[in-house]
Amino acid sequence: MNIIEIARLAGVSKSTVSRYLNEGYVSDESRDKIQKVMDETGFVPKRHAQSMRTNKSHLIAVIVPKISTETASAVIEGITAKIAEEGYELIIANTNLSTEKEKDYLNLFKTNYVDGIIFMATQLDDDHLRLMEQLEVPIVVAAQKVEGYSYVTNANYEAAKEAVSYIISNHHHRIGFIGVSEDDEAVGIDRKKGYLDALKEANIKKEDQLITMGDFSIESGNKLAQQLMSQENKPTAIFAATDHLAIGAIDYLKSAGYDVPKDVAVMGIGDSRISSFVTPKLTTISYPYHELGMTCADVLLDSMKQPIQESKKNVSHFILGYRLIERDSV
């Protein structure tokens, strides 16, 4: 008895039986039909035996910096939706923002424990790149640009530039910036560059005292907004590299008696769920994180069909779009 016979007796396709055996998505009706035939014929699949014969585990690893974040959750949902169609399961490796754990997981997965890896990187160093080069399975980088590897990311520079241009169009010319470490290329470098180039395009002089840097927390946004507003010549607007930083800035401004946006406008990036519930509702940039996850999975599944050395040469780069969400804070 094999899956072709199971499919014939159950009245479904061979691929449907394959997805069922690999615990992928199958409708309840098809699932019942397949299980009924398996029960009647005594057919018992053995995943380990399958893996040994095909040298495939039907497992895909996703290395994430913090699984509790909205971004990671949306990306994982997109990945899961796509790989389930192909009969794959997901292993989620949560690093809790530890670069050392990222390296540990890359080392763990570098052989055939999994068939492929999607890596939501934040701060990459030479050790990361060395471990990625040693991988014997395909890898796709999510939300960062890493030359020499397939990646799917957002248009961070373009989005930040448009956001600041939008603030300028609302008659603001003294715009504070709250960013993060430039070890993070996407958020730390690209979004800051978008801010600076928007100022330059509008013939607004860069002022170093208006540029601040913190971490990704709401508390950091609060603290840095206080720093910006302590200046004698205060900004009339604040652009934050993330929604959480922007929300922290709004929290400080309101506590200090400022009216947002009448006294100080605030804008973020990310369109987090909380951004539409704060007062005032946050003007922000929305990214298609679910689509990003699905695209990562598509690229990885395609790479997994190729010999490893060939897949390392045939890299793909995707930069996804964004939407400016006008609310009440600018």
C-alpha positions in Angstrom: 0.0 0.0 0.0 1.3 3.4 -0.9 0.0 7.0 -1.2 -1.1 6.5 -4.8 -3.4 3.6 -3.6 -4.6 5.6 -0.6 -5.4 8.5 -2.9 -7.4 6.3 -5.3 -9.4 4.6 -2.6 -10.1 7.9 -0.8 -11.0 9.7 -4.0 -8.5 12.5 -3.5 -5.3 13.6 -5.2 -1.9 12.2 -4.3 -0.8 15.7 -3.2 -3.7 15.8 -0.7 -2.6 12.5 0.8 1.0 13.8 1.0 -0.1 17.0 2.8 -2.2 14.9 5.2 0.7 12.6 6.0 3.0 15.6 6.5 0.4 17.3 8.7 -0.2 20.1 6.2 -3.6 21.7 5.5 -6.3 19.3 4.3 -10.1 19.9 4.4 -12.0 18.0 7.1 -13.8 16.0 4.5 -10.6 14.9 2.7 -9.0 14.2 6.1 -11.8 11.9 7.1 -11.7 10.0 3.8 -8.0 9.5 4.0 -8.0 8.4 7.6 -10.9 6.0 6.9 -8.9 4.3 4.1 -5.8 4.1 6.3 -7.8 2.6 9.1 -9.4 0.0 6.9 -6.1 -1.0 5.1 -3.9 -0.8 8.2 -1.5 1.7 6.5 0.6 3.4 9.1 3.0 6.1 7.9 6.4 6.5 9.6 7.7 10.1 9.4 11.2 9.0 10.4 11.3 6.3 7.7 10.1 8.9 5.2 12.8 11.3 6.2 15.5 8.6 5.9 14.4 7.6 2.4 14.1 11.1 1.0 16.7 12.9 3.2 13.9 15.4 3.9 12.5 16.3 7.3 9.6 18.4 6.0 10.5 20.9 8.6 11.3 24.6 8.1 13.0 26.7 10.8 12.1 30.3 11.4 14.6 32.2 13.6 12.9 35.2 15.1 14.2 38.0 17.4 11.1 38.1 19.6 8.1 36.0 18.9 5.7 38.2 21.0 6.0 41.2 18.6 3.3 42.0 16.1 5.8 42.0 13.3 7.1 38.5 14.0 3.6 37.1 14.5 2.3 38.5 11.2 5.4 37.2 9.3 5.1 33.8 10.9 1.4 33.6 10.0 2.3 34.4 6.4 5.0 31.7 6.3 2.7 29.1 7.9 -0.1 29.8 5.4 2.3 29.1 2.5 4.3 26.2 3.7 1.2 24.3 4.9 0.1 24.1 1.2 3.3 22.2 0.5 3.0 19.8 3.5 5.7 21.4 5.6 5.8 22.1 9.3 7.4 25.0 11.1 10.0 25.1 13.9 10.1 28.5 15.6 13.4 29.4 17.2 12.9 32.5 19.4 16.1 34.3 20.3 14.6 36.9 22.6 16.9 39.6 21.0 20.0 37.6 21.7 22.5 37.6 18.8 24.4 34.7 20.5 21.2 32.6 20.3 20.8 33.5 16.7 24.3 32.1 16.1 23.5 29.0 18.2 20.4 28.3 16.1 22.3 28.8 12.8 24.9 26.3 14.0 22.2 23.9 15.1 20.3 24.0 11.8 23.3 24.1 9.4 22.9 20.4 8.5 19.8 18.5 7.7 17.8 19.0 10.9 15.5 21.1 8.7 15.0 21.5 5.0 15.4 25.3 5.0 15.6 28.4 7.2 13.9 31.8 7.3 16.0 34.2 9.4 14.4 37.4 10.8 17.8 39.1 11.4 18.3 42.3 13.3 22.0 42.9 13.8 24.3 40.8 11.6 28.1 40.6 12.2 30.9 38.5 10.6 30.1 35.5 12.7 26.5 35.4 11.4 27.8 35.6 7.8 30.3 32.8 8.5 27.7 30.5 9.9 25.3 31.3 7.0 28.0 30.4 4.5 28.4 27.0 6.2 24.8 26.1 5.9 23.9 23.0 4.0 20.3 24.0 3.6 18.8 27.1 1.9 18.2 30.3 3.8 16.1 33.4 3.2 16.6 36.5 5.2 13.5 38.4 6.3 13.2 42.2 6.9 16.9 42.9 6.2 19.1 43.2 3.1 22.1 40.8 3.1 24.0 40.8 -0.1 24.8 37.3 -1.4 21.6 35.8 0.1 18.0 35.7 -0.8 16.0 38.3 1.1 12.6 39.8 1.4 12.3 43.2 3.1 10.4 46.4 3.3 11.1 49.7 1.5 12.4 51.3 4.7 14.3 54.2 3.2 11.5 55.1 0.8 8.8 54.9 3.5 10.8 57.0 6.0 11.5 59.6 3.3 7.8 59.8 2.4 6.8 60.0 6.0 9.1 63.0 6.7 8.1 64.7 3.4 4.5 64.3 4.6 5.4 66.0 7.9 7.1 68.8 6.0 4.0 69.2 3.7 2.1 69.9 6.9 4.2 73.1 7.5 6.9 71.6 9.8 10.5 72.5 9.2 12.1 71.7 12.6 11.6 67.9 12.9 13.2 65.8 15.6 14.2 62.3 14.9 14.1 59.3 17.3 16.0 56.3 15.9 17.7 53.1 17.0 21.2 51.7 16.7 22.8 51.6 13.3 23.8 48.0 13.9 20.2 47.4 12.6 20.5 48.3 8.9 16.8 48.4 8.1 15.5 50.4 11.0 18.7 52.1 12.2 20.3 53.1 8.9 17.7 53.1 6.1 15.0 55.0 8.1 17.5 57.6 9.3 18.7 58.1 5.8 15.1 58.6 4.6 14.7 61.3 7.3 17.9 63.0 6.3 17.3 62.9 2.5 13.7 64.3 3.0 15.2 67.2 4.8 17.8 67.8 2.2 15.2 67.6 -0.6 13.2 70.3 1.1 16.3 72.4 1.7 16.1 72.0 5.5 19.4 72.0 7.2 20.3 68.9 9.3 20.7 69.7 13.0 22.6 67.1 15.0 20.8 68.1 18.3 17.5 67.0 16.7 18.8 63.5 16.0 18.5 61.0 18.9 19.0 57.3 19.2 17.5 54.8 21.7 16.2 51.2 21.7 12.9 49.9 20.4 10.9 50.5 23.6 8.1 52.9 24.4 10.1 54.1 27.4 13.0 55.1 25.1 10.6 57.1 23.0 9.4 58.9 26.1 12.9 59.7 27.3 14.2 60.9 23.9 11.1 63.1 23.3 11.9 64.8 26.7 15.5 65.3 25.5 14.3 66.9 22.2 11.8 69.2 24.0 14.4 70.3 26.5 16.1 72.4 23.9 15.6 76.1 23.7 14.6 76.0 20.0 12.2 73.1 20.2 11.1 70.9 17.3 7.5 71.3 16.0 7.4 67.7 14.9 8.9 64.4 15.8 9.5 61.5 13.4 10.2 58.2 15.2 11.7 55.1 13.5 9.0 52.8 15.0 5.5 53.1 16.3 6.5 52.2 19.9 9.0 55.1 19.9 6.4 57.4 18.6 3.9 56.3 21.2 6.5 56.9 23.9 7.0 60.4 22.5 3.3 61.1 22.6 3.1 59.9 26.2 5.8 62.3 27.2 4.4 65.3 25.3 0.9 64.9 26.7 2.3 64.5 30.3 4.3 67.7 29.8 1.2 69.6 28.7 1.8 69.7 24.9 -1.1 69.3 22.5 -0.4 66.7 19.8 -0.5 67.6 16.9 -1.3 71.3 17.6 2.0 72.0 19.4 4.0 69.0 18.2 3.2 66.6 15.5 4.3 63.0 15.8 4.6 60.2 13.2 5.9 56.6 13.4 6.4 53.5 11.2 4.9 50.1 11.5 1.1 50.5 11.9 1.1 48.5 15.2 -2.3 47.6 16.6 -1.9 50.0 19.5 -1.3 52.9 17.0 -5.0 53.3 16.3 -6.0 53.2 20.0 -3.7 55.9 21.4 -4.9 59.4 21.7 -4.4 61.0 19.3 -4.4 58.1 16.9 -1.0 57.8 15.4 -0.2 58.7 11.8 2.2 56.0 10.5 3.4 53.8 7.7 1.9 50.3 7.2 4.0 47.4 5.9 2.5 44.1 4.5 4.2 41.8 7.0 1.8 38.8 6.2 2.8 39.2 2.6 6.4 39.4 3.6 6.1 36.0 5.3 4.4 34.4 2.4 7.0 35.7 0.0 9.8 34.4 2.2 8.2 31.0 2.1 7.8 31.1 -1.7 11.4 32.0 -2.2 12.6 29.3 0.3 10.4 26.6 -1.2 11.8 27.4 -4.7 15.4 27.3 -3.3 14.7 23.9 -1.7 13.9 22.4 -5.1 17.5 23.1 -6.2 20.8 21.6 -5.2 22.3 23.6 -2.3 25.2 25.0 -4.3 22.9 26.1 -7.1 20.5 27.7 -4.7 23.3 29.7 -3.1 24.0 31.2 -6.6 20.4 31.8 -7.6 19.5 34.4 -5.0 16.3 36.5 -5.1 15.7 40.0 -3.7 12.2 41.4 -3.0 11.5 44.8 -1.6 7.8 45.2 -0.7 5.8 48.4 -0.7 4.0 50.3 2.1 1.0 52.6 2.8 0.9 55.9 4.6 -1.9 55.9 7.1 -3.2 59.4 7.9 -4.7 59.6 11.4 -4.7 62.4 13.9 -1.1 63.0 15.2 0.2 65.1 12.3 
